[in-house]
Amino acid sequence: MIGDIFFQLSVRSVKVNFTRSLLASIGIVIGVVAISCMGMLGTNMSLQVEDQLSASANTIVITSDAIRMGPPGMGSSSSSSSSGISKTQLNKIKAVVGTNGTVIPLYYTTTQFTSGNTQGRGSIYGMNPSDVNEFLTIGNGTNIAGMNEALIGLTLSDTMGINVGDRIKISSASEGPPTNNTASASRATVTVVGIIDTRGTVSDSVSTDNGIVVSKEWYTAQYGGKDQYTQVNVLANDVGDISDIEDQIDTVVNTDKKKGSLRISDASSQLDTISSTLETLTLFCLAIGGISLIVAAVSIFNVMMMSVNERVQEIGILLSIGTESGEVRRMFLYEAFILGIVGAAIGGVMSIVIGYSVVDAMIGTTEYFFTPTSIIYVPAGMFVGMVVCVLSGLYPAWRASNMDPIDALRSE
């Protein structure tokens, strides 16, 4: 192609009208960057969510329809006779799961707490200390051993400056913030013995990053509701058994719908919903990028039509000396292709630079940026940009190749 005389004529035309050609290519650059960046942003969001949910892919989450969270310090309340998952229901769940997984019941509510002169608000989780290592990872310190010991999330530790050994006063169930009453203050004060590694918000709805984990005995002494669990998590040994376990649990615990049923879910159902939402968002973002390519196509079309009108006599000479219509058409398509490939190349480089910055700013991590499903949007955007450019040059090229040689030579 490079040795083709018509390609050389196209290159000459681009050089002669360099500024105009450059401005036309900028439209393609913007379109390629928009499509690539929007696609990569949506994909990185999806991959991050999928990874978070995959971390708990073996987790079945069981909650009660009857639960509605009360004000801080009042625990959970219900409009029905049951305010949570009862011990009887828990035993049925354990019987169903058997040796196929681990059953972890827990309590939680949201309340206020104080460390030194700093006040905060977050979730308080009550768990059996023996379940902590099955469910959480302690990055610094040790597990709960005593009644008044607690673990805190890494985010809470960083934002409030709480370290292992510090004490936290948590609002009590009856009187709000702890009073000077010695017994109440003892129950409402815990000592931090460990800091939990970042967990994020995953499918089991337990986000300890900004929360406090205490023993179930401390929690029920503080907030009541003993043996009325807020949530039960089942960690299946085999992901393939999840559907069967869920069906069996539903059969044994949801026998009387009038008394309120238990909601049973897992990561797969949430992943499908979230993935569908993110796919829609990604398509919407790509559509926005596509608008810029439409604008670029109009710009390229205008430049090509101007090129044809300015070279009418040249076209007439070529046709009069026996140049075939297809060769004239190819000459203008070459010109459109050159504009497209220059714009796409610059757009591809800028997409990586700008896309990396956008993903880092919007998501907070570039861990998934160079994965195949993410980076593929760069060549895809470049290809779409070149195709749009060539398509924009089809009509001008056709018009040039179908000119009457005599009329073309007569034009001024």
Steps between C-alpha positions, in 0.01 A plus 500: 500500500784740586645465148162570343502835315145569620604447861784748448253751357285453812800560727583815303144627542514446878834684522379792289195542724677398819318728745158408366588131501636521855183665629292229334716231662452659842132406478602137454745531791224625730265224387759225553593635845135529602409146394817343643488682834128443555535132412802451727332685788190281481704181468726587794194568714354163402823311565542659842145411603533147361821445695339623820202271450720207393679527833173390659375280218457213745293708743126457551336793680187443709305791648152545643223690325380599848808704587501874480781689664401720794673815618855477627519314823162331455620203295263344251125521517222327316139545419446127539545261785853426390772761493766295327621150430415287801721238661258232379537621141876517544511139617296394197745682273794329669332162458451561128857621443661226707857437387447677166587842639536730799207687655581843645220689678548864591328806641544854378368851542619854439591730786734772625834452671782709642877456503678765704351830388393368160145388433394267224209296370501158346385139514545280806520127429455232765664168416621183660879553537563153360328605174709812450795328330260313270341823385756781541875557471677668789791697358635637828447377856313197628150358505236580764560308821334699780150640548602863450736453205431607144634504147472806272511549124807640328314806366371585847850457643646739242231768510468518879861416583403197712775246569528167677471561874274807470160508669167579334177603675193380315145634548302270726156363424307682770666835565676588172860607563655334807432670834706520817330186627785256557326182383356666192830662411676164538262334258517790256880525489712262295872466443628461143705179471519471121451681169313325218642509147301688234199295400287734292128454447442150372197284440439418866429868576757501780744789463733510797735763353326773697357277770567339838483126574425388855410167658137392476481498881607866519257593222194334656588637844511845347212488249291198597347266244680187616451209258323730252772530238504780246665289231637151442777434253571155361846443355457203266796268453410451134353783291317237295292401804360851560173455308420171674579644844284805434205284389527279809527798736196661339303176544572462872484864618233660280214270592262767627498813282253674734764524773752656269748324277876503472666654196769279351748636246854448374766677295383363164158669511651830612777469243246456218304807613806720546662380176184577307488850648867565425462371144215744445712780645794404276281499190365841595855631540598352163199668341625834631838426344327405177344847477847653477580263212188612316621859532842387376337322204327822396833684525679240285217506246528877477878487453471235229232694312721810512791294369288375209376849412853645510640228274233487231743589219754246629227237496401604147862462380533158657175377346580649157837316475333167561505466877224264604221615728598239759852644521369853559264365762786315665708820512240678715438195716876491565476858621214415737696197620809713573293745705343208683821315579675816623205591723464141624872467580509824699167410664631156598803642680292767672238241599755306703628812677161663560322171566753402767450834676120482477483144633736583786301811593153346469560150638808548715695209354659413164542133589279391211598769248736288290287186503395381149131581555590859593786590266316351200297822485808687375544305171121473474466878524780548245334257258160670534665838445668386177181335371299817568761704315499276193119487493493880512716508189287260293261754352767763419710228334200374302414855394856561380520175304171568319583848376479572129860568382398782265289678761778458753760657264270795432453582868692786655 
